[in-house]
Amino acid sequence: MYKPYNENSCGLRVGDCVIRAVSLLTNKSWDETYVDLAFQGFKMCDMPSSNSVWGQYLIDNGYSLIPIQPITVQEFCEQHTQGTYLLATGSHVVTVKDGDYFDSWDSGNELIIYYFTKEE
């Protein structure tokens, strides 16, 4: 269920969970996602890692925000064995693909409060 994942161009683990998760969700490179979110943050006068910035970026790109009763990342994966989702805890984000979660650390016990998905 947990799949180690770190696409940081320099291999760093530096609070870039938003860049990693959004890049995996949107099938863009870490570098391209970083620039896209930096520009979105510039337009909104906020930091790229701000929930409102990356959330608006996803909405602008066709994703929907879905509120959810708090459950763990692992529980979400058990219930969603197909599809691609970006899960948000309020302070961390992680992408799920077909029941597996991809992160630089095992965030399976984190409680999610909303997620993004895109209808295909």
N, C-alpha and C positions, 0 to 999 in steps of 0.2 A: 504494500500500500504506500509506504514512504519511499520516494525515489530521490536520492541526493542530486541536487541541481544547483549549479552556480555558473551563470553565463557572464559574470563580471569580466570585462575585457582584460583586467589585470589579475584575475583570480582572487580578488579581495572579498572579504565579508564585512562590509562597511555600512550597514544600515540601508542597503539598496534593495530591500525586499520589494518595494513598489516597482522598481525598474525590472527586476528579475521576473516578477509575476506578470506584469503587463506585457513584457516582451514575449513570454511563453504563450500567454493568452492570445495575443494578436499575431503571433508568428513573425515577429520582427526581431532584428538583432538587438542586443543590449544597447549598443551605441546609438542606433536609430531611435530606440525607445527613449533613451536618456535625452536626446536632443528634442524629440517631440514633446516630452513632458516638461522640459525646461522652457520651451517656447510657450506651451500652455500656461505654465506658471507665470511667465513674463506677461502674457496677456491679462491674467487675472491678478497680477501684483501679489503673488504668493509663491511659496516654495513648491517645486515639482513633486515632493513627497507628501504634500498636504492632501488629505482625503478629498477635499473639494476639487482640487486640481486634477488628480488622476481620475476621480469619479466623473468629472465633466468631460474629460478626454474620452473615457469609455462611452459615455452617453452620446457624445458627438460622433462616435464611430459605430453606433448602432447597438450598443450593449444596454441592457436593462438592469436596474438595481432592484433586487428582490429582498425585502426584509424577511427575517427568519427568527423563530424562537431560538435562543442560544443553544447550540449543540457544539460538540467538539469537531475539529477537522476530520478526525477518524470516523466519527459517527456519520458526518455528511458523506464521506466517501463510501461508506457501507450502504447508504441509501441512494447514491447517485453513481451507478456503475457505468453509465454511458453519458457522454457529453463533456464539455469543457466549461469550467467555471473559475472565477476569481473570488476567493473567500476573504472576507474582511473581519478582523477582530476589533477594530478601532485603533489598534497600534501596530498591527502586522497584517500582511496580505500574503496569500499563497494560491497558486494555481493548481486546479484538479483537472486531470484528464482521465476519463473512463475509470473512475474509482481510485486512481493513484494520485497522491499529492507530491508536488515537486518543490523542494525547498533546500536551502543550504544547511538546515538543521531539522531535526524531527519535531515539527510543530503540531503533531497529531492530537495533543491534549489541549491545544488552544481553543477557546470558545469563540465561535463566529457569531456575528450579529446581523450580517447581511452578505449578499453575494451578487455578482454580476454574471449574466449569461447573454448569449446572442442567439436568437432564433435563426436557424439555417434555412 
